[in-house]
Amino acid sequence: MTPQQASRKIRDLCALAPVIPVLVVRDAGRARPLAEALIAGGLPVLEVTLRTPAALDAIAEMARVEGAIVGAGTLIAPSDVAAAAAAGARFGVSPGSSDALLAAAEGAGLPLLPGAATATEAMRLLERGYDMQKFFPAEAAGGVAALRAIGGPLPRIGFCPTGGIGPDNAVDYLSLPNVPCVGGSWVAPSAPIEAGDWGAIEALARAGALMRR
């Protein structure tokens, strides 16, 4: 898969909902009802971060849920790409990028949302063909003001900002022309997941799905 093809697929995913839930799943047994609740709330594109031992099993479980488009986040090495693809991930997300990671995703045919935090990083990815990128860590890297400034000289790049985004500032990001969606964990906090309160998760997802420009 070429970077251009990857970016087109990622843009299509970003157009499905304004929020991509960033999920830290510690118990794969809760993966299916979690995915079902988020989808019922209107958020079908799900990013499961590879930060727990249960993450790959959670991806495999969620991939079986009707309507779920499950990706793997925190890809930092080629081995992560291979493991994510084997588990059934349909896309990948990385906090940054390296030539080895990009090559692995391209070789595996896994659409990748690569991370950038500066104009230089964004330009290097664009030079390779990635015009849809993750802006991370969003708030720490300058937030809305930074993305607005970057959008001036680099209007071809779309960003999915992640990091420090919640219900109080998500709409500010979504108001920018270069931000089709945001990533955030606030729609699936740990307390209701651990309690199995899927109604609460669905309600949070529904509110996120209504965060249109």
C-alpha positions, 0 to 999 in steps of 0.5 A: 500500500502506498502512503497516498492510498493509506492517507485516503483510507484514513481520511475516509475513516475520519469522515465517519465520526468526529471522534476516534475513541482511544482505548486502553483495554486491560481485560479482553473480556470487556472488549466486545461490549465496549465496542458495541456501546461505542458503536451504538453511540455513533463512534464506529472507528476505534483505536486500541492502544498497544499499551496493555497485555490484553490489547491484541486480544481486545483488537481480535474481539472487537474486530468480530463486532458488526460495524466496528472498524478497529485499529491499533494505536501506539505502533512504534516498531515493525513488530507492532505492525505485524502483530496488529495486522495479525490480530485483525486491525484495519488501520494503525496509529503511531505517536511519531514515525520512523522509516522502518515503521512506515515501511512495515505498514506499507509492506503489510498493507495496513493504513497508517496514521503517522504522528507529527508534532512539528512542521518539519515532521509534518513536511517529511511525512508529506514528502513521503506521501502522507497527507493525513497525520496524527498531531501528537501530543496535541495540547503539549505541542501548541494545541489549536493555535499550533494547528491553525498556524501549521495549516497556513503553509501546509494546507494539504495536510489533514490532522487528527489531533490526540493528547489532552483533548476532551469535551471542553476543547474538542469542538475548538479543534474540529472547527479548524479546516485541517482537522476532520476528527480528533482522538480522545479517551474521554468517551471511554474512561476506565471507571465505567469500563471496569464497572461494565456500565455500557450505558454510560459509555454509549451516552459519552459516545453519543455526545462525542458523535454530535461534535460536528463543526 
